[in-house]
Amino acid sequence: MNLRALAAESEEIPARLGSFLAFDFGLKRTGVASGNRLTRSATPQATIRAEGDARWAPITARVQEWQPDALVVGVPFHPDGAAHENTRRAQRFARQLRARFGLPVYEVDERYSTTEAHAAGARDADAAAAAIILEQFLRSLP
């Protein structure tokens, strides 16, 4: 897994950051999961089915409801690690989250998270993928 902070690749993730909200960004659907550092587990939340600026109202509602210490965004790459158009879209989404909410935002390489969610029989693959992304992130913390 390739985990990196937006602010700096070598940045330590402070221990005071205990609760997280994760997003599996998509143009039409954005999977959401909540989790925490203590249990190192994530729970899928209802997927946001909205496009463009319409997604911001439900995202804002989730951030207000969960009051996370930080946000996590899955960023897709080709199998060889090369970036593609959806890589750039997810990174832009991460920057927008940071600007809107003033919270730390961390990116996680989410290659195969949706495939893993489908293989596990998830009814909401986007939310399950967000949970997989968040659990990868949580497992990487000291």
MILO-530241 format. One record per residue: residue in three letters; x, y, z of N, C-alpha, C in turn; residue number from 1. Coordinates in steps of 0.2 Angstrom, whole numbers. Example, Ala and Ser with C-alpha at 12.3 -4.5 7.8 and 13.67 -1.06 7.14 Angstrom:
{residuo:Ala	n.east:66	n.north:-28	n.up:39	ca.east:62	ca.north:-22	ca.up:39	c.east:66	c.north:-16	c.up:39	num:1}
{residuo:Ser	n.east:64	n.north:-11	n.up:35	ca.east:68	ca.north:-5	ca.up:36	c.east:64	c.north:0	c.up:39	num:2}
This chain:
{residuo:Met	n.east:4	n.north:-6	n.up:0	ca.east:0	ca.north:0	ca.up:0	c.east:4	c.north:6	c.up:0	num:1}
{residuo:Asn	n.east:2	n.north:11	n.up:-4	ca.east:6	ca.north:17	ca.up:-4	c.east:2	c.north:22	c.up:0	num:2}
{residuo:Leu	n.east:4	n.north:24	n.up:6	ca.east:1	ca.north:29	ca.up:10	c.east:5	c.north:36	c.up:10	num:3}
{residuo:Arg	n.east:1	n.north:41	n.up:8	ca.east:5	ca.north:47	ca.up:9	c.east:1	c.north:53	c.up:11	num:4}
{residuo:Ala	n.east:4	n.north:57	n.up:15	ca.east:0	ca.north:63	ca.up:17	c.east:0	c.north:69	c.up:11	num:5}
{residuo:Leu	n.east:-5	n.north:72	n.up:11	ca.east:-5	ca.north:78	ca.up:6	c.east:0	c.north:83	c.up:8	num:6}
{residuo:Ala	n.east:1	n.north:85	n.up:14	ca.east:5	ca.north:90	ca.up:16	c.east:13	c.north:89	c.up:15	num:7}
{residuo:Ala	n.east:15	n.north:83	n.up:16	ca.east:22	ca.north:81	ca.up:15	c.east:22	c.north:73	c.up:16	num:8}
{residuo:Glu	n.east:26	n.north:70	n.up:11	ca.east:26	ca.north:63	ca.up:11	c.east:29	c.north:60	c.up:17	num:9}
{residuo:Ser	n.east:33	n.north:64	n.up:20	ca.east:37	ca.north:61	ca.up:26	c.east:33	c.north:63	c.up:33	num:10}
{residuo:Glu	n.east:27	n.north:66	n.up:32	ca.east:24	ca.north:68	ca.up:38	c.east:21	c.north:63	c.up:43	num:11}
{residuo:Glu	n.east:23	n.north:63	n.up:49	ca.east:20	ca.north:59	ca.up:54	c.east:12	c.north:60	c.up:55	num:12}
{residuo:Ile	n.east:8	n.north:55	n.up:56	ca.east:1	ca.north:56	ca.up:57	c.east:1	c.north:57	c.up:65	num:13}
{residuo:Pro	n.east:-1	n.north:63	n.up:67	ca.east:-1	ca.north:64	ca.up:75	c.east:-6	c.north:59	c.up:78	num:14}
{residuo:Ala	n.east:-3	n.north:57	n.up:84	ca.east:-8	ca.north:52	ca.up:88	c.east:-14	c.north:55	c.up:90	num:15}
{residuo:Arg	n.east:-14	n.north:62	n.up:91	ca.east:-21	ca.north:65	ca.up:93	c.east:-26	c.north:64	c.up:88	num:16}
{residuo:Leu	n.east:-24	n.north:62	n.up:82	ca.east:-30	ca.north:61	ca.up:77	c.east:-32	c.north:54	c.up:78	num:17}
{residuo:Gly	n.east:-38	n.north:53	n.up:80	ca.east:-41	ca.north:47	ca.up:82	c.east:-47	c.north:45	c.up:78	num:18}
{residuo:Ser	n.east:-51	n.north:49	n.up:75	ca.east:-57	ca.north:47	ca.up:71	c.east:-56	c.north:50	c.up:64	num:19}
{residuo:Phe	n.east:-58	n.north:46	n.up:60	ca.east:-57	ca.north:47	ca.up:53	c.east:-64	c.north:46	c.up:49	num:20}
{residuo:Leu	n.east:-65	n.north:49	n.up:43	ca.east:-70	ca.north:48	ca.up:38	c.east:-66	c.north:47	c.up:32	num:21}
{residuo:Ala	n.east:-68	n.north:42	n.up:28	ca.east:-64	ca.north:40	ca.up:22	c.east:-69	c.north:41	c.up:16	num:22}
{residuo:Phe	n.east:-66	n.north:42	n.up:10	ca.east:-70	ca.north:43	ca.up:4	c.east:-67	c.north:39	c.up:-1	num:23}
{residuo:Asp	n.east:-71	n.north:35	n.up:-5	ca.east:-70	ca.north:32	ca.up:-11	c.east:-73	c.north:36	c.up:-17	num:24}
{residuo:Phe	n.east:-69	n.north:41	n.up:-19	ca.east:-72	ca.north:46	ca.up:-24	c.east:-74	c.north:43	c.up:-31	num:25}
{residuo:Gly	n.east:-80	n.north:45	n.up:-33	ca.east:-82	ca.north:43	ca.up:-40	c.east:-86	c.north:49	c.up:-43	num:26}
{residuo:Leu	n.east:-86	n.north:49	n.up:-49	ca.east:-90	ca.north:55	ca.up:-53	c.east:-97	c.north:55	c.up:-51	num:27}
{residuo:Lys	n.east:-100	n.north:49	n.up:-50	ca.east:-107	ca.north:48	ca.up:-49	c.east:-109	c.north:46	c.up:-42	num:28}
{residuo:Arg	n.east:-104	n.north:42	n.up:-39	ca.east:-105	ca.north:39	ca.up:-32	c.east:-99	c.north:40	c.up:-28	num:29}
{residuo:Thr	n.east:-100	n.north:42	n.up:-22	ca.east:-94	ca.north:43	ca.up:-17	c.east:-95	c.north:38	c.up:-11	num:30}
{residuo:Gly	n.east:-91	n.north:33	n.up:-10	ca.east:-92	ca.north:29	ca.up:-5	c.east:-89	c.north:32	c.up:2	num:31}
{residuo:Val	n.east:-92	n.north:31	n.up:7	ca.east:-90	ca.north:34	ca.up:14	c.east:-89	c.north:28	c.up:19	num:32}
{residuo:Ala	n.east:-85	n.north:29	n.up:23	ca.east:-84	ca.north:25	ca.up:29	c.east:-81	c.north:29	c.up:35	num:33}
{residuo:Ser	n.east:-83	n.north:27	n.up:41	ca.east:-80	ca.north:30	ca.up:47	c.east:-76	c.north:25	c.up:51	num:34}
{residuo:Gly	n.east:-71	n.north:27	n.up:54	ca.east:-67	ca.north:23	ca.up:58	c.east:-63	c.north:26	c.up:63	num:35}
{residuo:Asn	n.east:-59	n.north:23	n.up:67	ca.east:-55	ca.north:26	ca.up:72	c.east:-49	c.north:22	c.up:74	num:36}
{residuo:Arg	n.east:-44	n.north:26	n.up:76	ca.east:-37	ca.north:23	ca.up:78	c.east:-37	c.north:18	c.up:83	num:37}
{residuo:Leu	n.east:-42	n.north:18	n.up:88	ca.east:-42	ca.north:14	ca.up:94	c.east:-43	c.north:7	c.up:91	num:38}
{residuo:Thr	n.east:-48	n.north:6	n.up:88	ca.east:-50	ca.north:-1	ca.up:86	c.east:-47	c.north:-3	c.up:79	num:39}
{residuo:Arg	n.east:-45	n.north:2	n.up:75	ca.east:-42	ca.north:1	ca.up:69	c.east:-46	c.north:-3	c.up:64	num:40}
{residuo:Ser	n.east:-53	n.north:-1	n.up:65	ca.east:-58	ca.north:-4	ca.up:60	c.east:-62	c.north:2	c.up:57	num:41}
{residuo:Ala	n.east:-65	n.north:0	n.up:52	ca.east:-69	ca.north:5	ca.up:48	c.east:-76	c.north:2	c.up:47	num:42}
{residuo:Thr	n.east:-81	n.north:6	n.up:47	ca.east:-88	ca.north:4	ca.up:46	c.east:-91	c.north:8	c.up:39	num:43}
{residuo:Pro	n.east:-93	n.north:4	n.up:34	ca.east:-96	ca.north:8	ca.up:29	c.east:-102	c.north:12	c.up:31	num:44}
{residuo:Gln	n.east:-103	n.north:17	n.up:27	ca.east:-109	ca.north:22	ca.up:28	c.east:-112	c.north:22	c.up:21	num:45}
{residuo:Ala	n.east:-118	n.north:25	n.up:21	ca.east:-122	ca.north:25	ca.up:15	c.east:-118	c.north:29	c.up:10	num:46}
{residuo:Thr	n.east:-118	n.north:26	n.up:4	ca.east:-114	ca.north:30	ca.up:-2	c.east:-118	c.north:36	c.up:-4	num:47}
{residuo:Ile	n.east:-114	n.north:41	n.up:-6	ca.east:-117	ca.north:47	ca.up:-8	c.east:-118	c.north:47	c.up:-15	num:48}
{residuo:Arg	n.east:-124	n.north:47	n.up:-18	ca.east:-126	ca.north:47	ca.up:-25	c.east:-127	c.north:54	c.up:-27	num:49}
{residuo:Ala	n.east:-122	n.north:57	n.up:-29	ca.east:-123	ca.north:64	ca.up:-32	c.east:-116	c.north:66	c.up:-36	num:50}
{residuo:Glu	n.east:-117	n.north:70	n.up:-41	ca.east:-112	ca.north:72	ca.up:-45	c.east:-110	c.north:80	c.up:-44	num:51}
{residuo:Gly	n.east:-104	n.north:82	n.up:-46	ca.east:-102	ca.north:89	ca.up:-46	c.east:-103	c.north:92	c.up:-39	num:52}
{residuo:Asp	n.east:-105	n.north:98	n.up:-39	ca.east:-106	ca.north:102	ca.up:-33	c.east:-112	c.north:99	c.up:-29	num:53}
{residuo:Ala	n.east:-116	n.north:95	n.up:-32	ca.east:-122	ca.north:92	ca.up:-28	c.east:-119	c.north:88	c.up:-22	num:54}
{residuo:Arg	n.east:-113	n.north:85	n.up:-23	ca.east:-111	ca.north:80	ca.up:-18	c.east:-108	c.north:84	c.up:-12	num:55}
{residuo:Trp	n.east:-107	n.north:90	n.up:-12	ca.east:-105	ca.north:94	ca.up:-6	c.east:-110	c.north:94	c.up:0	num:56}
{residuo:Ala	n.east:-116	n.north:95	n.up:-1	ca.east:-121	ca.north:95	ca.up:4	c.east:-121	c.north:89	c.up:8	num:57}
{residuo:Pro	n.east:-121	n.north:83	n.up:5	ca.east:-121	ca.north:77	ca.up:9	c.east:-114	c.north:76	c.up:12	num:58}
{residuo:Ile	n.east:-109	n.north:78	n.up:9	ca.east:-102	ca.north:77	ca.up:12	c.east:-102	c.north:81	c.up:18	num:59}
{residuo:Thr	n.east:-104	n.north:88	n.up:18	ca.east:-104	ca.north:92	ca.up:23	c.east:-108	c.north:89	c.up:29	num:60}
{residuo:Ala	n.east:-114	n.north:86	n.up:28	ca.east:-118	ca.north:83	ca.up:33	c.east:-114	c.north:78	c.up:36	num:61}
{residuo:Arg	n.east:-111	n.north:74	n.up:33	ca.east:-107	ca.north:68	ca.up:36	c.east:-101	c.north:71	c.up:40	num:62}
{residuo:Val	n.east:-98	n.north:76	n.up:38	ca.east:-92	ca.north:78	ca.up:42	c.east:-95	c.north:81	c.up:48	num:63}
{residuo:Gln	n.east:-101	n.north:85	n.up:48	ca.east:-104	ca.north:88	ca.up:54	c.east:-107	c.north:82	c.up:58	num:64}
{residuo:Glu	n.east:-109	n.north:77	n.up:56	ca.east:-112	ca.north:72	ca.up:60	c.east:-106	c.north:68	c.up:63	num:65}
{residuo:Trp	n.east:-101	n.north:66	n.up:60	ca.east:-96	ca.north:62	ca.up:63	c.east:-90	c.north:66	c.up:66	num:66}
{residuo:Gln	n.east:-90	n.north:72	n.up:65	ca.east:-84	ca.north:76	ca.up:68	c.east:-77	c.north:73	c.up:68	num:67}
{residuo:Pro	n.east:-75	n.north:70	n.up:62	ca.east:-69	ca.north:67	ca.up:62	c.east:-63	c.north:72	c.up:63	num:68}
{residuo:Asp	n.east:-57	n.north:69	n.up:66	ca.east:-51	ca.north:72	ca.up:67	c.east:-47	c.north:73	c.up:60	num:69}
{residuo:Ala	n.east:-49	n.north:69	n.up:55	ca.east:-45	ca.north:69	ca.up:49	c.east:-49	c.north:66	c.up:44	num:70}
{residuo:Leu	n.east:-48	n.north:67	n.up:37	ca.east:-51	ca.north:63	ca.up:32	c.east:-46	c.north:59	c.up:28	num:71}
{residuo:Val	n.east:-48	n.north:54	n.up:25	ca.east:-44	ca.north:50	ca.up:20	c.east:-48	c.north:49	c.up:14	num:72}
{residuo:Val	n.east:-44	n.north:49	n.up:8	ca.east:-46	ca.north:49	ca.up:2	c.east:-43	c.north:43	c.up:-2	num:73}
{residuo:Gly	n.east:-46	n.north:39	n.up:-5	ca.east:-43	ca.north:33	ca.up:-9	c.east:-42	c.north:36	c.up:-16	num:74}
{residuo:Val	n.east:-35	n.north:35	n.up:-18	ca.east:-33	ca.north:38	ca.up:-25	c.east:-31	c.north:32	c.up:-29	num:75}
{residuo:Pro	n.east:-35	n.north:31	n.up:-35	ca.east:-33	ca.north:25	ca.up:-39	c.east:-27	c.north:27	c.up:-44	num:76}
{residuo:Phe	n.east:-24	n.north:21	n.up:-45	ca.east:-18	ca.north:21	ca.up:-50	c.east:-19	c.north:15	c.up:-54	num:77}
{residuo:His	n.east:-15	n.north:15	n.up:-60	ca.east:-15	ca.north:9	ca.up:-64	c.east:-11	c.north:4	c.up:-60	num:78}
{residuo:Pro	n.east:-12	n.north:-3	n.up:-62	ca.east:-8	ca.north:-8	ca.up:-59	c.east:-1	c.north:-7	c.up:-58	num:79}
{residuo:Asp	n.east:2	n.north:-3	n.up:-63	ca.east:9	ca.north:-2	ca.up:-63	c.east:11	c.north:4	c.up:-59	num:80}
{residuo:Gly	n.east:6	n.north:7	n.up:-56	ca.east:8	ca.north:13	ca.up:-52	c.east:7	c.north:20	c.up:-55	num:81}
{residuo:Ala	n.east:6	n.north:19	n.up:-62	ca.east:5	ca.north:26	ca.up:-66	c.east:-1	c.north:29	c.up:-64	num:82}
{residuo:Ala	n.east:-1	n.north:36	n.up:-64	ca.east:-7	ca.north:40	ca.up:-63	c.east:-12	c.north:40	c.up:-69	num:83}
{residuo:His	n.east:-18	n.north:41	n.up:-69	ca.east:-23	ca.north:42	ca.up:-74	c.east:-28	c.north:47	c.up:-73	num:84}
{residuo:Glu	n.east:-33	n.north:48	n.up:-77	ca.east:-37	ca.north:54	ca.up:-76	c.east:-41	c.north:54	c.up:-69	num:85}
{residuo:Asn	n.east:-43	n.north:48	n.up:-67	ca.east:-46	ca.north:47	ca.up:-60	c.east:-42	c.north:48	c.up:-54	num:86}
{residuo:Thr	n.east:-35	n.north:47	n.up:-56	ca.east:-30	ca.north:49	ca.up:-50	c.east:-30	c.north:56	c.up:-49	num:87}
{residuo:Arg	n.east:-30	n.north:60	n.up:-54	ca.east:-30	ca.north:67	ca.up:-54	c.east:-37	c.north:70	c.up:-51	num:88}
{residuo:Arg	n.east:-42	n.north:67	n.up:-53	ca.east:-49	ca.north:69	ca.up:-50	c.east:-49	c.north:67	c.up:-43	num:89}
{residuo:Ala	n.east:-47	n.north:62	n.up:-40	ca.east:-47	ca.north:60	ca.up:-33	c.east:-42	c.north:65	c.up:-29	num:90}
{residuo:Gln	n.east:-37	n.north:66	n.up:-32	ca.east:-32	ca.north:71	ca.up:-29	c.east:-35	c.north:78	c.up:-28	num:91}
{residuo:Arg	n.east:-39	n.north:80	n.up:-33	ca.east:-42	ca.north:87	ca.up:-33	c.east:-47	c.north:86	c.up:-28	num:92}
{residuo:Phe	n.east:-51	n.north:81	n.up:-27	ca.east:-56	ca.north:80	ca.up:-22	c.east:-53	c.north:81	c.up:-15	num:93}
{residuo:Ala	n.east:-47	n.north:78	n.up:-14	ca.east:-44	ca.north:78	ca.up:-8	c.east:-42	c.north:85	c.up:-6	num:94}
{residuo:Arg	n.east:-40	n.north:89	n.up:-11	ca.east:-38	ca.north:96	ca.up:-10	c.east:-44	c.north:100	c.up:-8	num:95}
{residuo:Gln	n.east:-50	n.north:99	n.up:-12	ca.east:-56	ca.north:102	ca.up:-10	c.east:-58	c.north:101	c.up:-3	num:96}
{residuo:Leu	n.east:-58	n.north:95	n.up:-1	ca.east:-60	ca.north:93	ca.up:6	c.east:-56	c.north:97	c.up:11	num:97}
{residuo:Arg	n.east:-49	n.north:97	n.up:10	ca.east:-45	ca.north:101	ca.up:14	c.east:-47	c.north:108	c.up:15	num:98}
{residuo:Ala	n.east:-48	n.north:111	n.up:9	ca.east:-50	ca.north:118	ca.up:9	c.east:-56	c.north:120	c.up:12	num:99}
{residuo:Arg	n.east:-61	n.north:115	n.up:11	ca.east:-68	ca.north:116	ca.up:13	c.east:-69	c.north:115	c.up:21	num:100}
{residuo:Phe	n.east:-65	n.north:110	n.up:24	ca.east:-66	ca.north:108	ca.up:30	c.east:-60	c.north:110	c.up:35	num:101}
{residuo:Gly	n.east:-54	n.north:112	n.up:32	ca.east:-49	ca.north:113	ca.up:36	c.east:-46	c.north:108	c.up:41	num:102}
{residuo:Leu	n.east:-47	n.north:102	n.up:38	ca.east:-45	ca.north:96	ca.up:42	c.east:-39	c.north:93	c.up:38	num:103}
{residuo:Pro	n.east:-35	n.north:89	n.up:42	ca.east:-30	ca.north:85	ca.up:38	c.east:-33	c.north:80	c.up:33	num:104}
{residuo:Val	n.east:-30	n.north:80	n.up:27	ca.east:-33	ca.north:75	ca.up:22	c.east:-27	c.north:70	c.up:20	num:105}
{residuo:Tyr	n.east:-28	n.north:64	n.up:21	ca.east:-23	ca.north:59	ca.up:19	c.east:-25	c.north:55	c.up:13	num:106}
{residuo:Glu	n.east:-20	n.north:54	n.up:8	ca.east:-22	ca.north:50	ca.up:2	c.east:-19	c.north:43	c.up:3	num:107}
{residuo:Val	n.east:-23	n.north:38	n.up:1	ca.east:-21	ca.north:31	ca.up:1	c.east:-22	c.north:28	c.up:-6	num:108}
{residuo:Asp	n.east:-17	n.north:24	n.up:-8	ca.east:-17	ca.north:21	ca.up:-14	c.east:-23	c.north:15	c.up:-14	num:109}
{residuo:Glu	n.east:-28	n.north:16	n.up:-18	ca.east:-34	ca.north:12	ca.up:-17	c.east:-35	c.north:7	c.up:-23	num:110}
{residuo:Arg	n.east:-29	n.north:5	n.up:-26	ca.east:-29	ca.north:0	ca.up:-31	c.east:-33	c.north:-6	c.up:-28	num:111}
{residuo:Tyr	n.east:-38	n.north:-9	n.up:-32	ca.east:-41	ca.north:-15	ca.up:-31	c.east:-46	c.north:-15	c.up:-25	num:112}
{residuo:Ser	n.east:-47	n.north:-9	n.up:-22	ca.east:-52	ca.north:-9	ca.up:-16	c.east:-59	c.north:-11	c.up:-18	num:113}
{residuo:Thr	n.east:-61	n.north:-8	n.up:-24	ca.east:-68	ca.north:-10	ca.up:-26	c.east:-68	c.north:-17	c.up:-28	num:114}
{residuo:Thr	n.east:-63	n.north:-20	n.up:-32	ca.east:-63	ca.north:-27	ca.up:-34	c.east:-63	c.north:-31	c.up:-27	num:115}
{residuo:Glu	n.east:-60	n.north:-29	n.up:-22	ca.east:-60	ca.north:-33	ca.up:-16	c.east:-67	c.north:-33	c.up:-13	num:116}
{residuo:Ala	n.east:-70	n.north:-27	n.up:-13	ca.east:-77	ca.north:-26	ca.up:-10	c.east:-82	c.north:-30	c.up:-14	num:117}
{residuo:His	n.east:-81	n.north:-31	n.up:-21	ca.east:-86	ca.north:-35	ca.up:-25	c.east:-84	c.north:-42	c.up:-23	num:118}
{residuo:Ala	n.east:-78	n.north:-44	n.up:-22	ca.east:-76	ca.north:-51	ca.up:-21	c.east:-79	c.north:-53	c.up:-14	num:119}
{residuo:Ala	n.east:-80	n.north:-49	n.up:-9	ca.east:-82	ca.north:-50	ca.up:-3	c.east:-90	c.north:-50	c.up:-3	num:120}
{residuo:Gly	n.east:-93	n.north:-49	n.up:-8	ca.east:-100	ca.north:-49	ca.up:-9	c.east:-104	c.north:-43	c.up:-6	num:121}
{residuo:Ala	n.east:-100	n.north:-37	n.up:-6	ca.east:-103	ca.north:-31	ca.up:-3	c.east:-109	c.north:-29	c.up:-7	num:122}
{residuo:Arg	n.east:-115	n.north:-27	n.up:-4	ca.east:-121	ca.north:-24	ca.up:-7	c.east:-120	c.north:-17	c.up:-9	num:123}
{residuo:Asp	n.east:-116	n.north:-13	n.up:-6	ca.east:-114	ca.north:-7	ca.up:-8	c.east:-106	c.north:-7	c.up:-8	num:124}
{residuo:Ala	n.east:-104	n.north:-8	n.up:-14	ca.east:-97	ca.north:-9	ca.up:-16	c.east:-93	c.north:-2	c.up:-14	num:125}
{residuo:Asp	n.east:-96	n.north:3	n.up:-16	ca.east:-93	ca.north:10	ca.up:-15	c.east:-91	c.north:11	c.up:-7	num:126}
{residuo:Ala	n.east:-96	n.north:10	n.up:-3	ca.east:-95	ca.north:11	ca.up:4	c.east:-90	c.north:5	c.up:7	num:127}
{residuo:Ala	n.east:-91	n.north:-1	n.up:4	ca.east:-86	ca.north:-6	ca.up:7	c.east:-79	c.north:-4	c.up:5	num:128}
{residuo:Ala	n.east:-78	n.north:-2	n.up:-1	ca.east:-72	ca.north:0	ca.up:-4	c.east:-69	c.north:6	c.up:1	num:129}
{residuo:Ala	n.east:-73	n.north:11	n.up:3	ca.east:-71	ca.north:16	ca.up:7	c.east:-69	c.north:13	c.up:14	num:130}
{residuo:Ala	n.east:-72	n.north:8	n.up:16	ca.east:-70	ca.north:5	ca.up:23	c.east:-63	c.north:1	c.up:22	num:131}
{residuo:Ile	n.east:-62	n.north:-2	n.up:16	ca.east:-56	ca.north:-5	ca.up:15	c.east:-50	c.north:0	c.up:14	num:132}
{residuo:Ile	n.east:-52	n.north:5	n.up:11	ca.east:-47	ca.north:11	ca.up:11	c.east:-45	c.north:13	c.up:18	num:133}
{residuo:Leu	n.east:-50	n.north:14	n.up:22	ca.east:-49	ca.north:17	ca.up:29	c.east:-45	c.north:12	c.up:33	num:134}
{residuo:Glu	n.east:-47	n.north:5	n.up:32	ca.east:-44	ca.north:0	ca.up:36	c.east:-36	c.north:0	c.up:34	num:135}
{residuo:Gln	n.east:-35	n.north:0	n.up:28	ca.east:-28	ca.north:0	ca.up:26	c.east:-24	c.north:6	c.up:29	num:136}
{residuo:Phe	n.east:-27	n.north:12	n.up:29	ca.east:-24	ca.north:18	ca.up:32	c.east:-23	c.north:17	c.up:40	num:137}
{residuo:Leu	n.east:-28	n.north:14	n.up:43	ca.east:-28	ca.north:13	ca.up:50	c.east:-22	c.north:8	c.up:52	num:138}
{residuo:Arg	n.east:-22	n.north:3	n.up:48	ca.east:-17	ca.north:-3	ca.up:49	c.east:-10	c.north:0	c.up:49	num:139}
{residuo:Ser	n.east:-9	n.north:6	n.up:45	ca.east:-2	ca.north:8	ca.up:44	c.east:0	c.north:13	c.up:49	num:140}
{residuo:Leu	n.east:-4	n.north:15	n.up:54	ca.east:-3	ca.north:19	ca.up:59	c.east:1	c.north:16	c.up:65	num:141}
{residuo:Pro	n.east:6	n.north:19	n.up:68	ca.east:10	ca.north:16	ca.up:73	c.east:5	c.north:15	c.up:79	num:142}
